[in-house]
Amino acid sequence: MTEENMQQLWKNYQDAWADISLAERQRLIRASVAEDVVFTNPSTKGQGLQNLLTNIGEFQTQFPGAYFRSNRLLEQHGQLLSEWTMFNKDGSEFLTAHSYACFNDEERLTYLGGFWKL
């Protein structure tokens, strides 16, 4: 995967968490995530694209209008490490944290692990 493709893959994934239509969220997730994706973070653990979409919808219910931006992105051998910031709807910073991810030969994310402490 080229660096440009990796950055676009991660941007698509992060943009899917924003306050957007369900159709757009589905399009972004399907463009970036494998059907059988495994995802974990301090508050949840799940598997499957549909479960991830449900999780994202619940996130937007809990944090209306919140969104993410990547501060730093590193890649090696099908793995990705990101430092990112979550912003509130008003643009104020809420949290800076890290994610670890793996992707397959089809350039889809197969594992997503988020790490943070509130």
FENCOR-V796069 format. One record per backbone hydrogen bond with DSSP energy under -0.5 kcal/mol. NH is the residue of the N-H (numbers start at 1). CO is the residue of the C=O. If there is no record, write none. Layout:
BEGIN
NH_CO + NH_CO
END
This chain:
BEGIN
6_2 + 7_3 + 8_4 + 9_5 + 10_6 + 11_7 + 12_8 + 13_9 + 14_10 + 15_11 + 16_12 + 17_14 + 18_15 + 20_18 + 25_21 + 26_22 + 27_23 + 28_24 + 29_25 + 30_26 + 31_27 + 32_28 + 32_29 + 33_29 + 34_109 + 37_34 + 38_110 + 39_46 + 40_112 + 41_44 + 44_41 + 46_39 + 48_37 + 49_35 + 52_48 + 53_49 + 54_50 + 55_51 + 56_52 + 57_53 + 58_54 + 59_55 + 60_56 + 61_57 + 62_58 + 63_59 + 66_63 + 67_87 + 69_85 + 71_83 + 72_83 + 74_81 + 76_79 + 79_76 + 80_101 + 81_74 + 82_99 + 83_72 + 84_82 + 84_97 + 85_69 + 86_95 + 87_67 + 88_92 + 89_64 + 91_88 + 94_86 + 95_86 + 97_84 + 98_115 + 99_82 + 100_113 + 101_80 + 102_111 + 103_78 + 104_108 + 107_104 + 109_32 + 110_102 + 111_102 + 112_38 + 113_100 + 114_40 + 115_98
END
